[in-house]
């Protein structure tokens, strides 16, 4: 670090003391890591790789451009060398350094400037509750090795069941969390012992879901009819209730509210869900389920989304809606209710697929 000549001797002494403290903490991190790291590859440990990072990378700051008829992003760019001392201290303090080293993991690594935006640094990071800090850090860790060329479209799941959004912007890829601001990839694909890390310029703010899709639907109060419908498939060849309870599932459910089912009963001239033939009900429910997480920011106008029974089309005209293969349509009432095994979008009508339309119209 270069000190400006105008800094007084007193400040120099204080700064020297702080640097000694920092070196002591980093040395402790290295010692702890050495105690737990098996020599498996001819690669630096994660701590060593983060501390030794000495590359100049490009930063991008986005802002809205005023005075435009259509809102758009403006941005400015500059270059600097990021440092990662706060992240190293946080990983060591929470004990997660051992977790990362002993398993193959991919880390989206916020630099020191990212932590500083939250008022956190190398010295005060340990004032946070360990469990709070663990939740924050685990939202940046993905199971396995995921190189930049292998990043999926739309989103990627972290090891604590959060989801990081992945969006194309200005010819590149930015990350999406629960805030409105895009998160930039500073660099990608750096290797360390049992680790790959990608640098980012913001600490991700992600909700950590605690319940599965079935539990959320049953406790919400707006999906009683949907829960009854799913219950009718329980124990059948296509058991959708088991699917939305499966902790290893990765689903998107377009969930009709209760009034949507009441409207369907009126059209079919039935009194309740039990009077709908099970096969037709199952086909209809499958038309509301996607075999992957499709967050709202991944939906584009005209996009055909493959459900487990035919495709639905996204129409982003206000109000945003979806159209089923059978021609029925529903408005998106709410989006991105996260579950441990997927995501729920709330809709105001039941989507009827083409094969059900055909079956109902057959004498």
C-alpha positions as CSV (number, residue, x, y, z in Angstrom):
1,X,0.0,0.0,0.0
2,X,1.4,3.5,-0.9
3,X,0.9,6.1,1.8
4,X,0.4,9.7,0.7
5,X,3.1,12.0,1.9
6,X,0.6,14.2,3.7
7,X,-0.3,11.5,6.3
8,X,1.2,12.3,9.6
9,X,3.6,10.1,11.6
10,X,0.8,9.5,14.2
11,X,-1.5,8.0,11.5
12,X,1.4,6.0,10.1
13,X,1.9,4.4,13.5
14,X,-1.8,3.6,13.8
15,X,-1.9,2.2,10.3
16,X,1.2,0.0,11.0
17,X,-0.6,-1.4,14.0
18,X,-3.7,-2.2,12.0
19,X,-1.7,-3.9,9.3
20,X,0.1,-6.0,12.0
21,X,-3.4,-7.1,13.3
22,X,-4.5,-7.9,9.7
23,X,-1.4,-10.0,9.1
24,X,-2.0,-11.9,12.4
25,X,-5.6,-12.7,11.4
26,X,-4.6,-13.8,7.9
27,X,-1.8,-15.9,9.4
28,X,-4.4,-17.5,11.7
29,X,-6.6,-18.3,8.7
30,X,-3.7,-19.9,6.9
31,X,-2.8,-21.9,10.0
32,X,-6.3,-23.2,10.5
33,X,-6.6,-24.1,6.9
34,X,-3.3,-25.9,6.9
35,X,-4.6,-28.0,9.8
36,X,-7.6,-29.3,7.7
37,X,-6.5,-29.3,4.1
38,X,-5.4,-32.6,2.6
39,X,-2.9,-32.3,-0.2
40,X,-5.0,-33.5,-3.1
41,X,-3.9,-31.2,-6.0
42,X,-1.0,-29.1,-7.0
43,X,-3.1,-26.0,-6.4
44,X,-3.0,-23.2,-3.9
45,X,-5.6,-23.4,-1.1
46,X,-8.6,-21.1,-1.4
47,X,-7.2,-18.7,1.2
48,X,-3.9,-18.5,-0.7
49,X,-5.6,-18.0,-4.0
50,X,-7.8,-15.2,-2.7
51,X,-5.0,-13.5,-0.8
52,X,-2.6,-13.7,-3.8
53,X,-5.1,-12.4,-6.3
54,X,-3.2,-9.6,-8.1
55,X,-5.0,-8.9,-11.4
56,X,-6.5,-5.7,-12.5
57,X,-10.2,-6.3,-13.5
58,X,-12.9,-4.1,-14.9
59,X,-15.7,-2.7,-12.7
60,X,-19.0,-1.5,-14.1
61,X,-21.4,0.8,-12.4
62,X,-25.0,0.9,-13.8
63,X,-27.4,3.8,-13.5
64,X,-30.6,4.8,-15.1
65,X,-30.4,7.4,-17.9
66,X,-32.7,10.3,-17.2
67,X,-34.7,12.1,-19.8
68,X,-35.3,9.0,-22.0
69,X,-38.7,8.1,-23.3
70,X,-37.9,4.5,-22.6
71,X,-36.0,3.6,-19.4
72,X,-32.5,2.2,-20.1
73,X,-29.3,1.5,-18.3
74,X,-26.2,3.7,-18.5
75,X,-22.9,2.6,-17.1
76,X,-19.3,3.7,-16.5
77,X,-16.3,1.4,-16.4
78,X,-13.0,1.5,-14.6
79,X,-10.2,-0.9,-13.6
80,X,-8.7,-1.8,-10.2
81,X,-7.3,-4.8,-8.3
82,X,-9.8,-6.4,-6.0
83,X,-8.8,-7.8,-2.6
84,X,-10.7,-10.5,-0.6
85,X,-9.4,-10.3,3.0
86,X,-12.9,-9.8,4.5
87,X,-14.2,-12.9,2.7
88,X,-11.3,-15.0,4.0
89,X,-11.9,-13.8,7.6
90,X,-15.6,-14.5,7.3
91,X,-15.0,-18.1,6.0
92,X,-12.6,-18.8,8.8
93,X,-14.7,-17.3,11.5
94,X,-17.8,-19.3,10.5
95,X,-15.9,-22.6,10.0
96,X,-17.1,-22.7,6.4
97,X,-13.6,-22.6,5.1
98,X,-13.3,-26.3,6.0
99,X,-16.6,-27.0,4.3
100,X,-15.4,-25.4,1.1
101,X,-12.0,-27.0,1.1
102,X,-13.1,-30.6,1.8
103,X,-15.9,-30.7,-0.8
104,X,-15.8,-29.6,-4.5
105,X,-17.4,-26.2,-4.4
106,X,-17.9,-23.1,-6.6
107,X,-17.8,-19.8,-4.9
108,X,-19.1,-16.4,-6.0
109,X,-16.6,-14.3,-4.1
110,X,-17.5,-10.7,-3.1
111,X,-14.4,-8.5,-2.9
112,X,-13.6,-6.2,0.1
113,X,-15.3,-3.3,-1.6
114,X,-18.6,-5.3,-1.8
115,X,-18.5,-6.0,2.0
116,X,-17.6,-2.3,2.6
117,X,-20.9,-1.3,1.0
118,X,-22.6,-3.1,3.9
119,X,-20.3,-1.4,6.4
120,X,-18.3,-4.6,6.9
121,X,-14.6,-5.1,6.8
122,X,-11.8,-7.5,8.0
123,X,-12.1,-6.4,11.6
124,X,-15.8,-6.0,12.3
125,X,-17.1,-9.0,10.3
126,X,-16.8,-11.1,13.4
127,X,-19.4,-8.9,15.2
128,X,-22.1,-10.5,13.2
129,X,-23.9,-13.6,14.6
130,X,-22.2,-16.7,13.2
131,X,-25.5,-18.2,11.9
132,X,-26.4,-14.9,10.1
133,X,-23.0,-14.8,8.5
134,X,-23.2,-18.4,7.5
135,X,-26.5,-17.8,5.7
136,X,-24.9,-14.9,3.8
137,X,-21.9,-16.9,2.8
138,X,-23.7,-20.1,1.9
139,X,-25.8,-18.1,-0.6
140,X,-22.5,-17.6,-2.5
141,X,-21.6,-21.3,-2.7
142,X,-22.7,-23.8,-5.3
143,X,-22.1,-27.6,-5.2
144,X,-19.5,-29.0,-7.6
145,X,-17.3,-27.2,-10.1
146,X,-19.3,-24.8,-12.3
147,X,-17.1,-23.0,-14.8
148,X,-18.5,-19.9,-16.5
149,X,-19.1,-21.8,-19.7
150,X,-21.3,-24.2,-17.7
151,X,-23.5,-21.6,-15.9
152,X,-27.1,-22.4,-16.7
153,X,-29.7,-20.1,-18.1
154,X,-31.9,-18.2,-15.7
155,X,-30.6,-19.3,-12.2
156,X,-28.3,-21.6,-10.3
157,X,-29.1,-23.1,-6.9
158,X,-26.8,-22.6,-3.9
159,X,-26.1,-25.2,-1.2
160,X,-28.6,-23.5,1.2
161,X,-31.4,-23.7,-1.4
162,X,-31.2,-20.1,-2.4
163,X,-31.2,-19.2,-6.1
164,X,-28.8,-16.8,-7.9
165,X,-30.3,-15.3,-11.0
166,X,-28.3,-15.2,-14.2
167,X,-29.2,-12.6,-16.8
168,X,-27.8,-11.5,-20.1
169,X,-27.1,-7.7,-20.2
170,X,-25.1,-5.5,-22.5
171,X,-23.6,-8.5,-24.2
172,X,-22.4,-10.1,-20.9
173,X,-23.7,-12.0,-17.9
174,X,-24.8,-10.3,-14.6
175,X,-26.1,-11.9,-11.5
176,X,-29.5,-11.2,-9.9
177,X,-30.4,-11.3,-6.2
178,X,-33.5,-10.0,-4.3
179,X,-32.5,-6.4,-4.9
180,X,-33.0,-4.4,-8.1
181,X,-29.3,-3.8,-8.8
182,X,-27.4,-6.1,-11.1
183,X,-24.2,-7.8,-9.8
184,X,-21.2,-7.9,-12.0
185,X,-18.8,-10.8,-12.6
186,X,-15.4,-9.3,-12.1
187,X,-13.6,-12.4,-13.3
188,X,-14.3,-16.1,-13.7
189,X,-12.9,-19.6,-13.5
190,X,-10.0,-19.1,-11.0
191,X,-8.9,-22.5,-9.5
192,X,-7.9,-23.3,-5.9
193,X,-7.8,-26.5,-3.9
194,X,-11.2,-28.2,-4.4
195,X,-12.6,-24.9,-5.5
196,X,-13.5,-22.7,-8.4
197,X,-14.2,-19.0,-7.6
198,X,-15.7,-16.2,-9.6
199,X,-15.3,-12.6,-8.4
200,X,-18.3,-10.4,-7.9
201,X,-18.8,-6.8,-6.9
202,X,-21.7,-7.2,-4.4
203,X,-22.6,-9.3,-1.4
204,X,-25.6,-11.2,-2.6
205,X,-28.9,-10.6,-0.8
206,X,-30.9,-13.8,-1.1
207,X,-33.8,-15.1,0.9
208,X,-33.2,-18.6,2.3
209,X,-36.4,-20.7,1.8
210,X,-37.3,-23.0,4.7
211,X,-40.4,-24.9,3.3
212,X,-41.1,-27.0,0.2
213,X,-43.8,-26.2,-2.4
214,X,-46.4,-28.4,-0.8
215,X,-46.0,-26.8,2.7
216,X,-46.1,-23.2,1.3
217,X,-49.3,-24.0,-0.7
218,X,-51.0,-25.7,2.3
219,X,-50.1,-22.9,4.7
220,X,-50.8,-19.9,2.4
221,X,-54.6,-20.0,2.6
222,X,-55.1,-19.1,-1.0
223,X,-54.5,-22.6,-2.5
224,X,-56.8,-24.9,-0.6
225,X,-58.4,-26.2,-3.8
226,X,-55.0,-26.8,-5.4
227,X,-53.9,-28.8,-2.3
228,X,-57.0,-30.9,-2.6
229,X,-56.3,-31.5,-6.3
230,X,-52.7,-32.5,-5.6
231,X,-54.0,-34.8,-2.9
232,X,-56.2,-36.7,-5.3
233,X,-53.0,-37.8,-7.2
234,X,-51.4,-39.2,-4.0
235,X,-50.5,-42.8,-4.4
236,X,-51.3,-42.8,-8.1
237,X,-48.8,-43.5,-11.0
238,X,-48.3,-39.8,-11.4
239,X,-48.1,-38.6,-7.8
240,X,-47.9,-34.8,-8.0
241,X,-48.3,-34.4,-4.2
242,X,-45.1,-36.5,-3.7
243,X,-43.4,-34.5,-6.4
244,X,-44.0,-31.1,-4.7
245,X,-42.9,-32.5,-1.4
246,X,-39.7,-34.1,-2.7
247,X,-36.7,-32.3,-1.2
248,X,-34.6,-33.1,-4.2
249,X,-37.1,-31.7,-6.8
250,X,-36.4,-28.6,-8.8
251,X,-39.8,-27.3,-10.0
252,X,-41.8,-24.2,-11.0
253,X,-45.5,-24.3,-10.2
254,X,-48.0,-21.9,-11.7
255,X,-50.4,-22.1,-8.8
256,X,-54.1,-21.2,-9.4
257,X,-55.8,-19.5,-6.5
258,X,-59.0,-21.0,-5.0
259,X,-61.3,-18.7,-7.1
260,X,-59.7,-20.0,-10.2
261,X,-60.9,-23.5,-9.3
262,X,-64.4,-22.3,-8.4
263,X,-64.6,-20.7,-11.9
264,X,-63.5,-24.0,-13.4
265,X,-66.2,-25.9,-11.5
266,X,-68.8,-23.6,-12.9
267,X,-67.6,-24.1,-16.5
268,X,-67.5,-27.9,-16.1
269,X,-70.8,-27.9,-14.1
270,X,-69.3,-29.8,-11.2
271,X,-69.5,-29.1,-7.5
272,X,-65.9,-29.8,-6.4
273,X,-62.5,-31.3,-7.4
274,X,-63.6,-34.8,-6.7
275,X,-66.1,-34.8,-9.6
276,X,-63.4,-34.2,-12.2
277,X,-62.1,-37.4,-13.7
278,X,-58.7,-38.2,-12.2
279,X,-56.9,-38.6,-15.6
280,X,-58.2,-35.2,-16.8
281,X,-57.3,-33.6,-13.5
282,X,-53.7,-35.0,-13.6
283,X,-53.2,-33.8,-17.2
284,X,-54.4,-30.3,-16.1
285,X,-52.1,-30.2,-13.0
286,X,-49.1,-31.3,-15.1
287,X,-49.8,-28.3,-17.4
288,X,-49.0,-26.0,-14.4
289,X,-45.6,-27.6,-13.5
290,X,-42.2,-26.9,-15.2
291,X,-39.3,-29.3,-14.5
292,X,-36.9,-26.5,-13.6
293,X,-36.8,-23.2,-11.7
294,X,-38.1,-20.4,-14.0
295,X,-38.1,-17.1,-12.1
296,X,-40.0,-14.1,-13.4
297,X,-36.8,-12.4,-14.6
298,X,-36.2,-15.4,-16.9
299,X,-39.6,-15.0,-18.6
300,X,-39.7,-13.0,-21.8
301,X,-42.5,-12.0,-24.1
302,X,-43.5,-14.8,-26.5
303,X,-41.4,-17.3,-24.6
304,X,-42.8,-20.9,-24.9
305,X,-42.3,-22.6,-21.5
306,X,-42.4,-26.4,-21.6
307,X,-44.6,-27.8,-18.8
308,X,-44.9,-31.5,-17.9
309,X,-47.9,-31.6,-20.3
310,X,-47.5,-29.2,-23.3
311,X,-46.1,-25.7,-23.5
312,X,-47.5,-22.4,-22.2
313,X,-46.8,-19.0,-23.8
314,X,-45.7,-15.9,-21.8
315,X,-47.4,-12.6,-22.7
316,X,-45.9,-9.6,-20.9
317,X,-48.5,-7.1,-22.0
318,X,-50.0,-5.5,-18.9
319,X,-51.3,-7.4,-17.1
320,X,-48.7,-10.1,-17.7
321,X,-50.3,-13.4,-18.5
322,X,-49.7,-16.9,-19.6
323,X,-51.6,-18.8,-22.3
324,X,-52.0,-22.6,-22.3
325,X,-51.8,-25.0,-25.2
326,X,-55.6,-25.2,-25.0
327,X,-56.1,-21.5,-25.5
328,X,-57.1,-20.7,-21.9
329,X,-55.2,-17.8,-20.2
330,X,-54.4,-16.6,-16.7
331,X,-52.9,-13.4,-15.3
332,X,-49.8,-13.5,-13.1
333,X,-50.9,-12.3,-9.7
334,X,-47.7,-12.8,-7.8
335,X,-44.3,-14.2,-8.7
336,X,-41.1,-15.8,-7.3
337,X,-42.4,-17.4,-4.1
338,X,-39.3,-19.4,-3.3
339,X,-39.4,-22.9,-1.8
340,X,-36.6,-25.3,-0.9
341,X,-37.5,-27.4,-4.0
342,X,-38.6,-24.8,-6.5
343,X,-40.5,-21.6,-7.1
344,X,-44.2,-20.7,-7.2
345,X,-46.0,-18.1,-9.5
346,X,-49.6,-17.3,-8.5
347,X,-52.2,-17.1,-11.3
348,X,-55.9,-16.3,-11.3
349,X,-57.2,-19.0,-13.6
350,X,-56.7,-22.7,-14.2
351,X,-54.9,-23.5,-17.5
352,X,-56.6,-26.2,-19.4
353,X,-54.2,-28.1,-21.8
354,X,-55.1,-29.2,-25.3
355,X,-55.5,-32.9,-24.5
356,X,-58.1,-32.1,-21.9
357,X,-60.0,-29.8,-24.3
358,X,-59.9,-32.6,-26.8
359,X,-61.1,-35.2,-24.3
360,X,-64.0,-32.9,-23.1
361,X,-65.1,-32.3,-26.6
362,X,-65.2,-35.9,-27.6
363,X,-68.7,-37.4,-27.4
